[in-house]
Amino acid sequence: MITTVLIDLDGTLLENNLETFVPAYLNLLANHLSEIAPPGRILQELLAGTQAMLKNNDPTLTLHNVFAGHFYPNLGVTELELQALLDTFYQDVFPGLRALTRPAEGARPLVEKALAMGLEIVIATSPLFPLTAIEQRLDWAGLSVRDYPFALITSYERLHFSKPNVAYFAEVLGRLGRTPEQAVMIGNDPEADSEPASALGIQVFHIGSHALNGSAGGDLGQALMWLESDPKPQSAPAPKRPQVILARLRAHLAALTELARNLDQAAWRARPGPASWAPVEIVCHMRDVEREVNGPRYHSLLSEGGAFVPAADPDRWAAERGYLGQDGERALGDFCRARLENVRLLVSTSEEIWSRPALHAIFGPTNLAELVSFAADHDLLHLDQLRQALSNAED
């Protein structure tokens, strides 16, 4: 059942030729910051920072962190020193770029109908911009955040990966605790939207004059009709490639980090119900599964063919190990280190070993790729559990 609609912004909900818009944007920003350095130098560092964001594959760094780590030191200033200038730019100068855009026909009916159907909407735009620049472009599209309750808007403050990295789409779903089968992607760019989303297992609708590579396609009105038809995922999705599985592992770590960011002690320990886990219990569970179940399984399958994979019952550990009394921030850090260690272990593994057969005590014949995919699916169960726990705490 579809629960979540990812929709691109530029070229989809907003008519905006990025080949014109992006150079105009960067040149305006470079000129605005010219008291710091010559515009040509500013532009050079803006482009270098953007390339660093596009290449980022580190789930511990937001794209904002990545950009800031390149841009400001290379200019010999701090972000704090430029903050007032940047605020002025986005408040007074950036709005002038609106003249280069216009609302896309059918954008508002698509969003309004999807919301009326009870679907959650993600503005799955390129996260190389700060949130204010994206929210302003939504205003230009007639889709103000004041009027439409979007589940998530991807920006460089919130995301760790950028299009066309598959991890971008996996992080979005991780933040919402959704599986690829529960989501659809509507966008106009085959390389940035359709191909990576499809690789993850998300159904796609290509905004263009025709369908693309067997997927649905057409204009926004046709996208709405497609959405109303309740598109069904394939009954037997194709096995995911190792690179896609690893992207999920990295992305789910990033999603967990963002969901648990800045929780105080009360929030860490707040149970939404008597039979529910608090955030600290969820993260401790994920930590111990990663360290004591997943890691040993991976080592076993990497070392021998036909390995036997015993069953595990980690749910009982919450009470036995007193998770509720543990430190949430420390547990999160420990999970992060364990997940990164397992990713490093798997990243150089050959295709042959990924498909090496093994025998699971419950599931029977399996292989490394399937077991790591199970681990990624397990992440999503607890990311959804954590999201709901935090939502209940806010209410």
DRENLOVEX-144455 format. One record per residue (C-alpha): residue in three letters; x, y, z. Coordinates in steps of 0.05 Angstrom, whole numbers, plus 32768, in hexadecimal, padded with zeros to 4 digits. Example, Ala and Ser with C-alpha at 12.3 -4.5 7.8 and 13.67 -1.06 7.14 Angstrom:
! residues 2
ala80F67FA6809C/ser81117FEB808F/
//
This chain:
! residues 395
met800080008000/ile801B80447FEC/thr802380748027/thr805780A5800F/val806080D07FD1/leu80A480ED7FC1/ile809E81287F91/asp80D6814E7F70/leu80D2819A7F70/asp80F881BB7F37/gly80DE81A47EF4/thr80A4817F7F15/leu807C81AA7F45/leu80A081EA7F2F/glu80B181FC7EE7/asn80FA820E7EF1/asn813282047EBF/leu816C81F37EED/glu819F82007EB6/thr818982497EBA/phe8175824C7F03/val81B3822E7F25/pro81E7825B7F02/ala81BC82987F11/tyr81B582837F5A/leu820082767F63/asn821482B67F41/leu81E582DF7F6C/leu820082BE7FAB/ala824882C77F95/asn823C83117F89/his821883197FCA/leu825482FC7FF0/ser828783257FC9/glu829E834B8007/ile82BD8309801E/ala82E182F87FDD/pro82DB83067F92/pro829C82E97F73/gly82C482B97F48/arg82E5829C7F85/ile82A382967FAA/leu828482737F6E/gln82BF82437F6B/glu82B5822F7FB4/leu826A822A7FAD/leu827381F97F74/ala82A881D27F9B/gly827A81CE7FD8/thr824181B67FAC/gln826C81807F8D/ala827F81697FD3/met823581627FE5/leu8226813B7FA6/lys825E810A7FB6/asn825081028000/asn824680BB8017/asp825280C68061/pro821380B9808A/thr822F80E080C5/leu82328123809F/thr81F6814C8088/leu81FF816E8045/his820281AF806B/asn823D81938093/val825F817E8052/phe825581C18030/ala826A81E9806D/gly82A981BF8075/his82C081D3802F/phe82A382188022/tyr82B28242805F/pro82F98229806F/asn830E82338027/leu82F8827B802B/gly83198286806F/val82D782978093/thr82A8827480C2/glu825F826580B3/leu824B829180EE/glu827082CC80D0/leu824982C5808F/gln820582B480AD/ala81E982FB80AC/leu81FD83048063/leu81DE82C18050/asp819E82D18075/thr81998313804F/phe81A582EF800D/tyr816D82BD8017/gln813E82F28032/asp814A832A7FFF/val816F83107FC2/phe815A82C87FB7/pro811082DA7FAE/gly812382FF7F6E/leu813082BB7F4D/arg80E582AE7F4E/ala80E082CF7F0A/leu810582947EEC/thr80CF82637F02/arg808582577EFF/pro805482277F20/ala804C81E57EFC/glu800681D77EE2/gly7FE681A17F0C/ala801681A77F47/arg7FE381BD7F7B/pro7FAD818B7F67/leu7FE081537F6B/val7FF781677FB1/glu7FB181767FCB/lys7F9481357FB1/ala7FCE810C7FCD/leu7FC4812C8011/ala7F798120800D/met7F8880D77FFF/gly7FAD80D48041/leu7FF280CE8021/glu802F80F0803F/ile8056811B800F/val80A18125800D/ile80BD815F7FE4/ala80F681357FC9/thr811E816D7FA9/ser816981747FA2/pro8182817F7FE9/leu81BC81AB7FD3/phe819781EA7FE9/pro81878204802F/leu814081F98046/thr812C8243803D/ala813E82407FF3/ile811282027FEA/glu80D8821D8012/gln80D9825D7FE8/arg80D782347FA8/leu809B820E7FC4/asp807A82527FCF/trp808882627F85/ala806782207F72/gly802882347F9A/leu803881FF7FCF/ser804A8226800D/val805F81FE804A/arg802E82288070/asp7FF582088049/tyr800D81C1803C/pro802481908072/phe805F816F804F/ala807C81348073/leu80C381478061/ile80E6817A8035/thr812C81648023/ser8161819B802C/tyr81AB819D803B/glu819F81A78085/arg817581678089/leu819481358058/his81D781118056/phe81D480FB800D/ser81C0811C7FCC/lys81A081057F8C/pro81B080DB7F65/asn81CD80B17F9F/val819D80787FAF/ala81AC80887FF8/tyr818680CA7FF1/phe814580A47FE4/ala815580708019/glu816180A7804C/val811F80C9803C/leu80FA80878046/gly812280798085/arg810E80BC80A3/leu80C580A7809A/gly80CE805D80AA/arg80B2804A8066/thr80C580108038/pro80D2801B7FEE/glu80927FF57FDF/gln806A80298006/ala808480637FDD/val808180817F97/met80AD80B67F77/ile809480EB7F47/gly80CB81127F23/asn80E4812B7EE0/asp812D81177EE2/pro813D80CF7ECE/glu818480D07EEB/ala817380F57F2C/asp812D80DB7F39/ser8116809D7F13/glu815480737F0F/pro816C80767F58/ala812580727F74/ser811880347F49/ala815980157F5F/leu814080197FA6/gly80FE7FF97F93/ile80D380387F92/gln809E803D7F5B/val80AA807A7F2F/phe808180A87F03/his80AA80CF7ED1/ile809281167EC3/gly809D811D7E79/ser807F81127E35/his808180C77E3B/ala808F808E7E6B/leu80D7807B7E79/asn80F680367E7A/gly80B380147E86/ser809D80427EBF/ala805F806D7EBF/gly806580B27EA1/gly804280F17E8A/asp802E81347EA7/leu801981457EEE/gly7FD081387EDE/gln7FE280F37EC7/ala800E80EA7F04/leu7FD080F87F2F/met7FA680C57F09/trp7FDF80927F12/leu7FE180A17F5C/glu7F96809A7F63/ser7F9A80567F41/asp7FC1803D7F7E/pro7FFE80227F59/lys80147FDF7F73/pro805D7FCB7F7C/gln80787F8E7F59/ser80657F4F7F7F/ala80AC7F357F7A/pro80DD7F707F7A/ala81207F647F5B/pro81597F577F8C/lys817E7F977F9E/arg81C67FA07F8A/pro81FB7FA27FC2/gln82067FEC7FB5/val81BC7FF97FC2/ile81BC7FCF8001/leu81F97FF4801C/ala81D78036800A/arg819D80218036/leu81CB80118071/arg81EC8055806C/ala81AB807A8062/his8188805A809C/leu81C1806E80CA/ala81B980B580B1/ala816E80B380BC/leu817580988102/thr81A780CF8113/glu8177810580FC/leu813A80E8811F/ala816080E38161/arg81828127815B/asn818081548198/leu8153812781C3/asp81558138820D/gln815681038243/ala810B8105824C/ala80FF80FB8202/trp813080C181FE/arg8109809D8235/ala80C280AF8223/arg809880718212/pro805B808081E6/gly803680478209/pro803F8012823E/ala80517FDD820B/ser807B800B81DF/trp80C5801881DE/ala80E3805C81ED/pro8115807A81BC/val8150806381E7/glu8136801B81E6/ile812E801D819A/val81758037818F/cys8193800781C2/his81707FCE819E/met818A7FE4815A/arg81D07FEB8177/asp81D27FA58195/val81B47F858157/glu81E87FA7812C/arg82227F92815A/glu820C7F4D8171/val81DF7F338139/asn81EF7F5580F7/gly823A7F5D80FE/pro82487F148111/arg821B7EFC80D9/tyr82407F2580A6/his82837F0C80BE/ser826B7EC480BC/leu82527EC88075/leu82907EED805D/ser82BD7EB7807A/glu829A7E788060/gly82687E5F802E/gly822A7E3B8047/ala822E7E5B808B/phe81F67E4C80BD/val81D37E8A80D7/pro81B37E7F811B/ala81737EA2812F/ala81747EDB8161/asp81427EF68193/pro815A7F3D81A2/asp81167F5981B5/arg811D7F3D81FC/trp815D7F648206/ala81377FA58213/ala81207F8C8257/glu815B7F5F8266/arg818F7F948259/gly81697FCF8275/tyr81697FF98236/leu813B802D8255/gly817180418286/gln81A980468252/asp81C580858232/gly81A3809381F0/glu81DA80BF81D1/arg820E808B81E2/ala81E4805381C5/leu81DB807C8185/gly822680878180/asp8233803D818B/phe8200802A8155/cys8221805B8125/arg8266803D8130/ala824C7FF58129/arg8225800680E9/leu8261802980C9/glu828E7FEE80DB/asn825E7FBE80BA/val82587FEA807C/arg82A47FEC8077/leu82A57FA1807D/leu82737F988045/val82867FCF8014/ser82C07FAA7FF3/thr829D7F677FF1/ser82997F477FAC/glu82587F377F88/glu82687EED7F8F/ile826A7EF17FDB/trp822A7F1B7FDE/ser82077EE07FBE/arg822B7EAB7FE6/pro81F77E798001/ala81E97E71804B/leu81B47E4F8076/his81897E7780A6/ala816A7E5280E1/ile81257E6E80D2/phe81257E88808A/gly814B7E4E806C/pro81797E598030/thr81927EA0802B/asn81D07EC98019/leu81F67F068031/ala81CE7F378005/glu818C7F1E8021/leu81A47F208069/val81BE7F688062/ser817C7F7B8041/phe81587F5D807D/ala81837F8980AA/ala816F7FC78081/asp81257FB38086/his812E7FAB80D1/asp81487FF280D4/leu8108800C80B4/leu80DC7FE980E8/his8100800E8120/leu8107805080FB/asp80BC805080F3/gln80B4803C813C/leu80E380758151/arg80BF80A88125/gln807C80958143/ala80988097818A/leu80B380DD817E/ser807280F3815D/asn804A80DB8198/ala807880FF81C8/glu806D814181A2/asp8022813881A5/
//
